[in-house]
Amino acid sequence: MTFVSVGNGTQPFSRLLDAVLSVVSQLPQPVVVQHGNSPFKGIGCISLPFIEMEEFIHYLEEAELLIVHAGAGSIIHAIQAGKVPVVMPRLAKHGEIVDNHQLEFARALAETGKIVVVEKPGDLEDAASEALRWQKKALSLNEAPRITGLIGAVLREYAKGVEK
């Protein structure tokens, strides 16, 4: 199963959803898409606008492949579930978010090798294949606290830059 989540942001994230639709037949099936405020009629997908946290965690744990926006909560939960998510940051230039903090966060975290970042929709298929390969060597559950601390450090460092 593939689980895709755009989170609960008020801005649509059609760029990610269109990228998923372009490769839906190559993804582990079924494909469950939490599309939030983005209009979405995904042929070949199970479409859910919003879900409760318990359901979100269930899909994270059951998924063979995760494709998520670069929200800190989504990434932290994915890593805690022992997954290697494909992460597409929302970008300000597309009206998907107010600034590029998701891009900065995703790039910083990608350097740890814990996520696969995809910035261009056309690169999603390769990123998904890479994440599936990495998933075979995924973090053990007892590594999650260490990576959670690392994410906290990255967020604190980012916050220092924002305050300036």
C-alpha positions as CSV (number, residue, x, y, z in Angstrom):
1,M,0.0,0.0,0.0
2,T,1.1,3.6,-0.7
3,F,-0.1,6.3,1.6
4,V,0.0,9.9,0.4
5,S,-0.6,12.8,2.8
6,V,-0.7,16.6,2.1
7,G,-1.4,17.4,5.7
8,N,-4.0,19.9,6.9
9,G,-2.7,23.1,5.4
10,T,-5.2,25.5,4.0
11,Q,-3.4,26.0,0.7
12,P,-4.0,23.3,-2.0
13,F,-1.1,21.1,-2.9
14,S,-2.1,19.9,-6.4
15,R,1.5,19.7,-7.6
16,L,2.1,16.7,-5.3
17,L,-1.2,15.1,-6.1
18,D,-0.8,15.5,-9.9
19,A,2.7,13.9,-9.6
20,V,1.2,10.9,-7.7
21,L,-1.5,10.5,-10.4
22,S,1.2,10.5,-13.1
23,V,2.8,7.4,-11.5
24,V,-0.1,5.8,-9.6
25,S,0.1,2.5,-11.6
26,Q,3.8,2.1,-10.6
27,L,3.2,2.6,-6.8
28,P,2.4,-0.2,-4.3
29,Q,-1.3,-0.7,-4.3
30,P,-3.8,0.4,-3.1
31,V,-2.9,4.1,-3.1
32,V,-4.6,6.0,-0.3
33,V,-4.5,9.8,-0.6
34,Q,-5.3,12.2,2.2
35,H,-5.7,15.3,0.0
36,G,-6.8,17.9,2.5
37,N,-8.0,21.2,1.0
38,S,-6.8,20.2,-2.5
39,P,-9.5,19.3,-5.0
40,F,-8.7,15.7,-6.0
41,K,-10.4,13.0,-8.1
42,G,-7.8,10.4,-8.2
43,I,-8.7,7.5,-10.5
44,G,-7.1,4.5,-9.0
45,C,-6.8,6.0,-5.6
46,I,-8.8,5.9,-2.3
47,S,-9.4,9.6,-1.6
48,L,-9.8,11.0,1.9
49,P,-9.9,14.8,2.5
50,F,-9.0,14.7,6.2
51,I,-8.4,11.9,8.7
52,E,-8.1,11.6,12.5
53,M,-4.6,11.1,14.0
54,E,-5.3,7.5,14.8
55,E,-6.2,6.7,11.2
56,F,-3.1,8.7,10.0
57,I,-0.8,6.6,12.3
58,H,-2.5,3.4,11.0
59,Y,-1.9,4.3,7.4
60,L,1.8,5.2,8.2
61,E,2.4,1.9,9.9
62,E,0.7,-0.2,7.2
63,A,2.2,1.5,4.2
64,E,4.9,0.0,2.1
65,L,5.6,3.5,0.7
66,L,4.9,6.9,2.2
67,I,4.7,10.1,0.1
68,V,4.1,13.2,2.3
69,H,4.5,17.0,2.3
70,A,7.4,18.3,4.3
71,G,5.5,19.1,7.5
72,A,7.5,18.3,10.6
73,G,4.7,16.3,12.2
74,S,4.3,14.1,9.1
75,I,8.0,13.4,8.9
76,I,8.5,12.7,12.6
77,H,5.6,10.3,12.7
78,A,6.9,8.5,9.6
79,I,10.4,8.1,11.0
80,Q,9.0,7.0,14.4
81,A,7.0,4.3,12.4
82,G,10.4,3.1,11.0
83,K,9.7,4.3,7.5
84,V,11.7,6.2,4.9
85,P,9.2,8.7,3.4
86,V,9.3,10.4,0.1
87,V,9.0,14.1,1.0
88,M,7.8,16.8,-1.4
89,P,8.1,20.3,0.2
90,R,5.4,22.8,-0.4
91,L,6.8,25.9,-2.1
92,A,5.8,29.6,-1.8
93,K,6.3,30.3,-5.5
94,H,3.4,27.9,-6.2
95,G,1.2,29.4,-3.5
96,E,1.3,26.2,-1.5
97,I,2.7,27.8,1.6
98,V,3.6,31.3,2.9
99,D,7.4,30.7,2.9
100,N,9.9,28.0,2.0
101,H,10.5,26.6,5.5
102,Q,9.4,23.1,4.3
103,L,12.0,23.2,1.6
104,E,14.8,24.2,4.0
105,F,13.7,21.6,6.6
106,A,13.5,18.8,4.0
107,R,16.9,19.6,2.5
108,A,18.5,19.6,6.0
109,L,16.8,16.4,7.0
110,A,17.7,14.7,3.7
111,E,21.4,15.1,4.6
112,T,20.8,12.6,7.4
113,G,19.7,9.9,4.9
114,K,16.4,9.4,6.7
115,I,14.1,10.8,4.0
116,V,14.1,11.0,0.2
117,V,13.3,14.5,-1.0
118,V,11.6,15.2,-4.3
119,E,11.5,18.8,-5.5
120,K,10.3,18.3,-9.0
121,P,7.1,16.4,-9.8
122,G,8.8,14.5,-12.6
123,D,11.2,13.0,-10.2
124,L,8.6,11.3,-8.0
125,E,8.8,7.9,-9.6
126,D,12.6,7.7,-9.1
127,A,12.3,9.0,-5.6
128,A,9.6,6.3,-4.8
129,S,11.9,3.6,-6.1
130,E,14.8,5.0,-4.0
131,A,12.6,5.1,-0.9
132,L,11.5,1.5,-1.4
133,R,15.1,0.4,-1.6
134,W,16.0,2.4,1.5
135,Q,13.0,1.0,3.2
136,K,14.5,-2.4,3.1
137,K,17.3,-1.0,5.3
138,A,14.9,1.1,7.3
139,L,15.5,2.4,10.8
140,S,14.8,0.1,13.7
141,L,12.2,1.4,16.1
142,N,14.8,2.0,18.8
143,E,16.6,4.5,16.5
144,A,13.4,6.7,16.4
145,P,14.2,8.7,19.5
146,R,17.7,9.6,18.1
147,I,16.2,10.9,14.9
148,T,13.5,12.7,16.7
149,G,16.2,14.6,18.7
150,L,17.9,15.4,15.4
151,I,14.7,16.8,13.9
152,G,14.3,18.9,17.0
153,A,17.8,20.2,16.6
154,V,17.2,21.1,12.9
155,L,14.0,22.9,13.9
156,R,15.7,24.8,16.6
157,E,18.5,25.9,14.2
158,Y,15.9,26.9,11.6
159,A,14.0,29.0,14.3
160,K,17.2,30.9,15.1
161,G,17.5,31.9,11.5
162,V,13.9,33.0,11.3
163,E,14.2,35.2,14.4
164,K,17.0,37.2,12.9
